[in-house]
Amino acid sequence: MSTGPQLIYTGSVPYFALLLLLLFGSYGCSKRGEGDSAERAPAATEKAELATQDDAAPAAGGDLGYGEDARLFDSAADAVAEIVKSHPRVLGFGEFHKLNGSAPVRSALQRFASEIFDVVGPHSAHLVLETWSVDPSCGKKGKEVTRTVEKAIERPPETENEMQMLLRKAQSFGTASHVLAFSCEEYAALLGKDGLDTDALLTSVSAKLGQSASAALAHTAQDKMVLVYGGATHNNLFPYQGLEAWSYAPELAAREPGYVEIDLYVPELVEGDKLLQGEAWYPLLREARADKVILIRRDPKSYILLMRKGLAAETGQPAQPEQPAQPGSADGQNDGQQAKKK
């Protein structure tokens, strides 16, 4: 990742900042799942089936046999457009991050920038990103923290280009983009005696996302939205028990009832995840397809969007299936690397 100055956009006025592309959902999820003890909060686990309430539910889309709780749409933009019709005040997007070594498919971030933002942009005043600026005055300690975080999150190099694409798209709609800010003291405190303090990092990031979203809301007209984009840890309306501090959503939703959570899941990046396998919607992953997306309603204010399957990175063409490995070849070995939820 480049350590030079990167161009960030606030509305139509550019300014330069040193960026650390955090987007920490996957790394945090791997910690949450340790010991298989993480469970959803009661509000999310009481229901053995998907939500069936009729209020705020998308009415369009094809039927999968679950009524309004799981519907097919031609595109991610079409699915999100149905949610926008309910006039949310805050859309909290969460992604399952692409890591080094992940399947060669288009990331959720790229799809959000190239497809979904065209739908939400005209209705949005502010975009809060799970990315932060690093003050150059933080010196040696700041560089040390940056190196430690970069090593921990295992993000592919194209992530920075995709973030820049999103920022340019936001600028084209006149949406003001906001990154998080850490003081040098806050930044240095993220390193403990044993290295990166993951809990402190995820707690701080969550708090700053909520604070930034609240501040943006105070300057947003009633007919406009605030968008928050980051890892699927932080936007959870129903956080896993014991990890409530990693989500800004419950507190923000208590102040702003118009908050809606949307998780963007690329099928190839979530398949086989042990934590997700325990959730009621997971069997619908078998329905993922190349020509449709699936919008799943877990709650009137909480959605999962299963993106198109087989969409290759960058080109937008279907990904080529992997060739069968020859017996005894290195390609036949399963390295066990899976993208990790939150």
Protein Blocks (a to p, Z undefined) as FASTA:
>chain_A
ZZbdcdddehjbccddddddfklmlmmmmmmmgoplaccdfklmmpmbdcfbfghpafed
cdehlajmbccdfbfklmmmmmmmnopabdcdddddddehiacbddfklmmmmmmmmmmm
mmpfbdcdddddddfklmmmlmmmmmmmmmmnopafklmmmmmmmmmmmmmnopacdddd
ddfklmmmmpcfkbpafklmmmmmmmmmmmmmmmmmmmccfkbccdddddfklmpmbace
hilmmpcklmmmmmmmmbccdddddfklmgopaklmmpmklmmmmmpcfkbccdddfbfk
bccddddehiaghklpacdddddddehiaklpcghiacdeZZ
